[in-house]
């Protein structure tokens, strides 16, 4: 059992928790809680840290894991490494996904969400979670989006991080151009749009562009869209949260693709 916060393993966990550079260097990320830990694909699991209480309480869960990958720590050590205020006593170290934007364009392109500089971890995580529910093929993010492997983002995905293909790109315009070359119709969620999101048929290959929470889409990116679409709103509300807007648009595309009226 690890009982010291000075233990090298624990120090490394804290680095993974706090620093993107550390996560990317070792190509890993952390997940907390029984629900998320229970969804880790076996081939992605590096190791699991648990408290004594969790170990005694969740024998059924732990029996499914290789014993050499389960590391017991004291409550104090776990609280030090955990990111949540009320930790559940289980923390997994997981290998990062290995998708590239090019691979997604080639193999997961029927229904794509494209995010430009969406910086709130909760928004990025929620969009990925909603993307799975709406049947999105993949999510492509500009390099200035929030880190999907940030613990807050990961929690917001509620496990969808393990199932939705996603990738970052340093050249978002080029990615959009390649999608268009494949016959993908590009729609920009935009406050200057004149076309209501719910009157479009949506083609078989669709990409939805979602921009930064404050600034929206840049002129360069929005200029690549085939059409600007807008969500009509009542009252004095000028805009919706990025994740809410994205979710509304995703589910409308999904409804149309299912043949909804």
N, C-alpha and C positions, 0 to 999 in steps of 0.2 A: 504493500500500500504506500502511495506517495503522501507524505504528510507535511512537506515543506513547499512553500511558494517559490523557493529558490531553486527547486529542482529544474534542470535544463528542459525537460519535457514541458513543464508548466510554463516556463518562461517563453518557450516557443509557441505554446497555445495563445498566450497573451499577445504575442506579436501577430499571429494569424488573426486574432480578434480585432486588433487595432489598425493594422497596416496592410493596405492593398499590395504594397511591394513585397511584403513577406509572403502573403498568400500566393501571389503570382510566381514568385521565385521557386516555390516548392509545388506549384500547381495544385493547391488544395484549398479547402474552405471549411468552415465550421457550421454544424447544425445543432440546435438545442431542442430538448424536449422529446418525449416518447413518440409523439406522432410523427415528427420529421425524421427522427432516428429510425423509426420503423419502416420508413419508405426509402432508405438508402439502398440503392442497388448493390448486391453483394460484391460485384467486381469493382465498385467505386469506393468501398469502405477501406480506410487506412487503419483506424483504431477508434475505440470508444472509451471514454472516461466516465466512470460512474461512482456515485457515493455508496457507502455501505448500506444505507437505507434503501436506495434504489435496487441494489443488487439483491437484497433480501426480498423485496417486494415484487420484482419483475423477473423472476426466474424463467418464466415461459419465453419472454422476449430474449433474454440473454442466452438461452439454450440454443437458439438458432444461429448464434454468432461463433466464430472460431475463438476459443478461449484465450489464445495468445494475443488476440486483438483487444481484449477487454482489460482495462487498467483501472484499478480501484484507487480512489483518492479520498481524503477526509473532506468533511463538509466545508471547512475553512478554505482548503485549497480549491475545491470546486467553485465556491462563491467567488474566489479571486479570478479564476479563469473564465467564468461564465459572463455572458453579456446581458442576461435578463436579471431583473430585480428579485424575482422569486423563482430561482432555477428549480427544475424538476429532478435534477440529479443525474442527467445523462447528456453527454456532449460527444458528437461524432466528428471525426476528421475525415473529410471526403475528397476524393480526387475531382478536380475540375473537369468540365466537359471539354471536348476537343474539336468542336465544330469551327469551321471558318466561314466567313461570309460567302466566299465562292462556292463552298459545298452546299450551303443553304439555297443559294440562287439556283444551283443545278438540280438539287434533289428534294427541296422542301419549299417550293415556290408558288403553290396554288393559291394560298391565302397568307399574305405576309403583313406583319405589323412592322413599321419602320419608325424608330424613335430618334428624334434629333434633340440632343442636349436635355433630356428629361432628367433632372438632377435630384429629385427627392427619392430616397431609397424606397419609401413606402409606395410611391406611385409606380416605380419600375416593377417592384414585386407584385403589386396588385394587377398591373397590366399583364404580366406573365401568367398569373393565376387565371385571370379572365380569358386570356388567349387559349389556354387549354380547354376551358369550359365552352368556348365558342368554336372550337375546332380549327384554330389557326395553325397553319403549317409550320411557321417559324417566326421568330422575332429578331430583327436586325437593329442594332443600336449604334449610334455615333459614339466615338471614343470619349466624348464629354458627358455621356450619360452616367448616372449613378452606377456604382459597381454592383453587379448582380450578386457577387460573392460577399458583399458587406452583410454582416449578420442581420441587420434590420431588413435589408432587401430579401434575404433568404427566408426569413420568418414570414414576410408578407406574401411570398409565393405559396405558402402552405403545401409544399411538396411538389408543386408544378415545375420547380427548377430541375427536377429529375426527369421530366417527361417532355418539356417543350424545347425543341432545338432553338438555340439562340447564339448569336455571335456579335462581336464588336467589329467596327470597321473604321479605318482612318480616312477613308474616301467614300463618304456617303453618296455624293453625286454620281460617282461611277457605279456604285451598286444599283442605284435607281435606274440609271441608263441601261444597265444589263438586264434588269427586270423588264424594262420596256421592250428591249430587243427580243425577249421571249414571248411577247404578246400580253404582258401584264398591264392591266389598266390601273393607273395610279390616281388615287384620290387623296386630297389634302384636307384634313380637318382644319378649317380656317374661318375666322370670324368675318372675313370679307367674302365668304362664299355666298352665292346667290341660289344655289341648288340645295334644297332640303335633303338631308341624308336618307329619308325614308321614301323617296319617289324614284330612286335609281334601281334598275334591275340588277346591276353588278354582274360583271362578266365572270367566266369560270376562273380566270386568273386575276386576282385582285391584290393590291397593296394599299394600305392605309397609312398615311403619314401623320404623325403626332409630334408637336413641337414642345419647346421649353415652357415650363409653367408660367413664366412671366412674359417672355418675349414671343412665344409661339414659334412658328416655323420661320426660318430665315428666308430671305427673298430668293436666294440661290436654290434652296431645296423646294420651296413651294412653287417656284417657277418651272420645275420639272413635272409637276402634276398635270394630269389630263383634265381634271376638274376640281374645283374647290367645293367642298360640301360643308353644310352648316347644320347645327342642331337648333331649331327654333326655340326661343325661350320667352317666357312671360315675365312681367314685373320689371324690376330694375337690375336684374342679374345680367352682367355683361359677359360672363364666361363661366364654364364649369371646370372643376378640378380635372387635370390631365387624365388621370386614371378613369374617372367617371365618363368623360367624353369618349375615351378610347373604348371603354366597355360597351357603351351605347352603340357606337359605330360597329364594333365587332359583331355584336349580337344581331344587328340589322343585316349585316352581310350574311351571317350564318342563316338567318331566317329566309332571306331571299334565295340563297343557294340550296336550301331545302325545298324550294318551290312555294314559299309562303306568299300570301297575298297582302 
